[in-house]
Amino acid sequence: MFLALLRLTRPANLITAVADVLAGMAIAGFLTAPDATFGPMLWLCLATIGLYGGGVVMNDVFDADLDAVERPERPIPSGVVSKSTAAGWGVLLLLIGIAAAFLVNAIAGVLAIAIAIAAVVYDRYGKHHPVLGPLNMGLCRGLNLLLGVSVIPAQVQPYAWVGIIPIVYIAAITMISRGEVHGGNSGILRLAGLLYGLVIASIAAIAQQQQQLGTAFPFLLIFGYFIFPPLWRAVREPVGRNIGMAVKAGVLSLIVMNAAWVAAFASFPLALLVACLLPLSRLLAKAFAVT
């Protein structure tokens, strides 16, 4: 039972959520602050694990009937975990995430509530809308980045705009993922590729503004190397398997994108530490589903 409940949380994806928060802390200046302590960092990491885990568990709860047809091997449709048990697990994780955020400060707590609401709205309603769905999913990641920024509450307002970039990136991945089961549209995939390029260019411009382009460039180069080849394969042959690989690459590569944020606002060694989360996430992806 425990393993099945763990499967519902998409463990490989949880690592990417932690990377979001670390990137947000770097943007806020916390990672390089001389008086920084580990307490707020650990609480916010726990918060994002609870929020992301709860969100994807509730996604499977709401998709139980559809998964019974398209993905019968998943814990709920296979009967390993009951729908009610999964729902309780999802709610518990969301509450843990919110509580952990409030232990840091009130702004973090409010952002955690917003993330929980955005995630459940997407799970229940947003995913079914062709335009608002991707934006809704992107909003969850954008708020998650700001959750990291909230470690220094005064930095949330001046850096709120950086949340737009993960919104665009995740919206692109969500657009791609719509063809994961039955195949997709090459035009949509090409549009997603353009959005990928816009995200990379935006982070590069911000890094240049911070006079850290040289530090961030290697991570942006690796980021592009990971996301574009699988996407191009899906463009050439937009079948479910290729699209699934493109989505998986896009999700896991969030860690490298976050490392680029850390490089732009903190330092190369700290960015390298964040990038080291990628092998762990990839290892977990071999044992647990990503999409």
C-alpha positions in Angstrom: 0.0 0.0 0.0 2.8 2.5 0.9 4.5 1.9 -2.4 1.3 2.5 -4.3 0.6 5.7 -2.4 4.2 6.8 -3.1 3.6 6.1 -6.8 0.7 8.4 -6.8 2.9 11.3 -5.8 5.3 11.0 -8.9 8.5 11.0 -6.8 10.7 12.0 -9.7 8.6 15.1 -10.2 8.8 16.0 -6.5 12.5 16.6 -7.0 11.8 19.2 -9.7 9.4 21.0 -7.3 12.2 21.2 -4.7 14.4 22.7 -7.4 11.8 25.3 -8.1 11.9 26.4 -4.5 15.7 26.5 -4.4 15.7 28.7 -7.5 13.2 31.0 -5.9 15.5 31.3 -2.8 18.4 32.2 -5.1 16.3 34.9 -6.8 15.4 36.3 -3.4 19.1 36.4 -2.4 18.6 33.9 0.4 21.2 31.3 -0.7 24.0 33.9 -0.6 22.8 35.8 2.5 25.4 35.6 5.3 22.7 35.1 7.9 20.8 32.3 6.0 19.7 29.3 8.0 18.6 25.8 7.0 15.3 25.9 8.8 13.2 28.0 6.3 14.8 26.1 3.4 13.8 22.7 4.9 10.3 23.8 5.7 9.7 25.2 2.2 11.1 22.1 0.6 8.7 20.1 2.7 5.9 22.5 1.7 6.5 22.1 -2.0 6.7 18.3 -1.7 3.4 18.3 0.0 1.7 20.7 -2.4 3.0 19.0 -5.6 2.4 15.5 -4.3 -1.1 16.4 -3.1 -1.8 18.0 -6.5 -0.8 15.0 -8.6 -2.6 12.6 -6.3 -5.8 14.5 -6.7 -5.2 14.5 -10.4 -5.4 10.7 -10.4 -8.4 10.8 -8.1 -10.4 13.0 -10.6 -9.0 10.9 -13.5 -9.8 7.5 -12.1 -12.6 6.7 -14.6 -10.5 7.8 -17.6 -7.4 6.0 -16.3 -9.4 2.8 -16.0 -9.6 2.9 -19.8 -6.3 4.6 -20.8 -4.0 3.6 -18.0 -5.5 0.7 -16.1 -2.1 -0.2 -14.5 -2.2 2.9 -12.3 -2.8 2.4 -8.5 -6.4 3.6 -8.4 -7.9 1.8 -11.5 -5.9 -1.3 -10.8 -7.5 -1.5 -7.4 -4.3 -1.3 -5.3 -5.5 1.9 -3.8 -9.2 2.9 -3.3 -10.3 6.2 -4.7 -11.4 7.4 -1.2 -8.0 6.4 0.3 -6.2 8.3 -2.5 -8.4 11.3 -2.0 -7.6 11.3 1.8 -3.9 11.0 1.0 -4.0 13.9 -1.5 -5.8 16.2 1.0 -3.3 15.3 3.7 -0.4 16.1 1.6 -1.9 19.5 0.6 -2.5 20.3 4.2 1.1 19.3 5.2 2.3 21.6 2.4 0.3 24.6 3.6 1.2 24.0 7.3 4.9 23.8 6.5 4.8 27.0 4.5 3.0 28.9 7.3 5.9 27.8 9.6 8.2 30.0 7.5 6.0 33.1 7.2 2.5 34.2 6.4 3.2 35.2 2.8 4.6 31.7 2.2 1.5 30.2 3.7 -0.8 32.3 1.5 1.2 31.3 -1.6 0.9 27.6 -0.5 -2.9 28.0 -0.3 -3.0 29.6 -3.7 -0.9 26.7 -5.1 -3.2 24.1 -3.6 -6.3 25.9 -5.0 -4.7 26.2 -8.5 -3.7 22.6 -8.5 -7.1 21.3 -7.5 -8.9 23.6 -10.0 -6.6 22.3 -12.7 -7.2 18.7 -11.7 -11.0 19.0 -11.7 -11.7 21.6 -14.3 -8.6 23.3 -15.9 -7.2 20.3 -17.7 -10.3 20.1 -19.9 -9.9 23.6 -21.4 -7.5 23.9 -24.4 -6.2 27.4 -23.4 -6.9 28.0 -19.8 -5.7 24.4 -18.9 -2.1 24.9 -19.8 -2.1 28.4 -18.2 -3.6 27.0 -15.1 -0.9 24.3 -14.9 1.8 26.8 -15.5 0.4 29.0 -12.7 1.1 26.2 -10.3 4.8 26.2 -11.2 5.0 30.0 -11.3 3.6 30.2 -7.8 5.9 27.4 -6.7 8.9 29.5 -7.8 7.5 32.4 -5.8 7.1 30.1 -2.8 10.9 29.9 -2.8 11.2 33.7 -3.2 8.9 34.1 -0.2 11.7 32.9 2.1 12.4 36.7 2.2 8.8 38.1 2.2 9.9 41.6 1.0 11.3 40.1 -2.2 8.0 38.6 -3.4 6.5 41.8 -4.8 9.6 43.0 -6.7 10.2 39.5 -8.2 6.6 38.4 -8.8 7.1 38.9 -12.5 9.6 36.0 -12.7 6.7 33.6 -12.2 5.6 34.3 -15.7 8.6 32.3 -17.2 7.7 28.9 -15.6 4.1 29.6 -16.5 5.0 29.8 -20.2 7.3 26.8 -20.0 4.8 24.5 -18.2 2.0 25.7 -20.4 4.1 24.5 -23.4 4.7 21.1 -21.8 0.9 20.8 -21.0 0.1 21.6 -24.6 2.4 18.8 -25.7 1.0 16.3 -23.2 -2.5 16.5 -24.6 -1.3 14.1 -27.3 0.4 11.7 -25.0 -2.1 8.9 -25.3 -3.6 9.2 -28.8 -0.9 11.2 -30.6 -0.6 14.9 -31.2 -0.6 17.8 -33.7 2.8 18.8 -35.1 1.7 22.4 -35.3 1.1 22.5 -31.5 4.5 20.8 -30.9 6.2 23.4 -33.0 4.5 26.2 -31.1 5.7 24.6 -27.9 9.2 24.6 -29.3 9.0 28.4 -29.9 7.8 28.8 -26.3 10.8 26.8 -25.1 13.1 29.1 -27.0 11.4 32.2 -25.5 11.9 30.8 -22.0 15.6 30.2 -22.6 16.1 33.6 -24.2 14.3 35.3 -21.2 16.4 33.6 -18.6 19.5 34.5 -20.6 18.4 38.1 -20.8 17.8 38.2 -17.0 21.2 36.5 -16.4 22.8 39.2 -18.6 21.1 41.9 -16.6 22.5 40.3 -13.4 25.9 40.2 -15.2 25.9 36.4 -14.8 25.3 35.3 -18.4 28.6 33.5 -18.5 27.7 31.6 -15.3 24.2 30.7 -16.4 25.0 29.9 -20.1 26.3 26.3 -19.5 23.1 25.4 -17.7 20.9 27.0 -20.4 22.9 25.0 -23.1 22.3 21.7 -21.2 18.7 22.7 -20.7 18.2 23.1 -24.5 20.1 19.9 -25.2 17.7 17.9 -23.0 14.4 19.4 -24.2 14.7 20.1 -27.9 15.8 16.7 -29.4 12.9 14.7 -27.9 10.5 17.4 -28.9 11.9 17.4 -32.5 11.4 13.6 -32.6 7.8 14.2 -31.6 7.4 16.9 -34.3 8.6 14.5 -37.0 6.5 11.6 -35.7 3.7 12.9 -33.3 2.8 9.5 -31.9 2.0 8.9 -28.2 5.3 7.3 -27.3 7.4 10.2 -28.7 5.1 12.8 -27.2 5.4 11.0 -23.8 9.2 11.1 -24.0 9.1 14.8 -24.9 6.9 15.5 -21.9 9.1 13.5 -19.6 12.2 15.3 -20.8 10.5 18.7 -20.3 9.4 17.9 -16.8 12.7 16.5 -15.6 14.7 19.3 -17.3 13.0 21.8 -15.0 15.9 21.0 -12.6 18.4 22.3 -15.1 16.3 25.4 -15.8 16.2 26.0 -12.1 20.0 25.6 -11.9 20.2 28.3 -14.5 18.2 30.6 -12.2 20.5 29.8 -9.4 23.5 30.6 -11.6 22.0 33.9 -12.6 21.2 35.1 -9.1 23.7 33.2 -6.8 26.8 31.3 -8.0 28.1 28.5 -10.2 28.8 26.1 -7.3 25.3 26.5 -5.9 23.8 26.0 -9.4 25.9 22.9 -9.8 24.4 21.5 -6.5 20.9 22.1 -7.8 21.8 20.4 -11.2 23.0 17.4 -9.2 19.3 16.8 -8.3 18.8 15.7 -12.0 20.5 12.3 -11.7 18.3 11.5 -8.6 15.2 12.6 -10.5 16.1 10.5 -13.5 16.8 7.5 -11.3 13.4 7.8 -9.7 11.8 8.2 -13.2 13.0 4.7 -14.0 11.0 3.3 -11.1 8.0 5.7 -11.1 5.8 7.3 -13.7 6.5 11.0 -14.6 3.4 11.8 -16.6 
